[in-house]
């Protein structure tokens, strides 16, 4: 039972059982690599580069109003992520010649 579902009138024993169950679930999740068997068996595709960069943009907008060392470190990490994904993308590009865009006229 998730934490949100704990009733205000729960007994100490019920709370103890819930905490114990959560610990076991967490241990099982770590052992199974995050899959506790309840997840959808089909893996979800990873987000595209564009979607990831949109997420970075959203986080940067949020962090613009946040003060603190953590926010600045996260901003630096996000900038590094942007640079690394750009580098990865540029390495995957294939060189072409302007003549590749034209086909020879067939008589």
Residue, then its C-alpha position, 0 to 999 in steps of 0.5 A: x500500500x503506497x504512503x498516500x493510502x495510509x489512513x490517519x487512524x491506522x494502528x501502530x502495528x499497521x504502520x509497522x507492517x507497511x514500513x516493513x513491506x516497503x523496505x522489502x519492496x525497495x530491497x527487491x527493487x534494488x536486487x531486480x535492477x528496478x523491476x519489481x515484476x509489477x511493471x509493464x514487461x515491455x520496455x518503454x523506448x528511451x526519449x528522443x534527443x529532442x525530447x531530452x533537450x526539451x526537458x533540459x530547457x524546462x529544468x533551466x527555466x525552473x532553475x533560473x529562479x532558484x538560488x543555491x549551490x545545488x541549482x548552479x551545479x545542476x545548471x552546469x550539469x545540464x549544460x554539459x549534457x547539452x554539449x555532450x548530446x550535440x557532440x554525439x549528434x554531430x558524430x552521427x552525421x554523414x558527410x555529403x556532397x552538393x551533387x548528392x542532392x541531384x540525380x542525373x537526367x535520364x534521356 
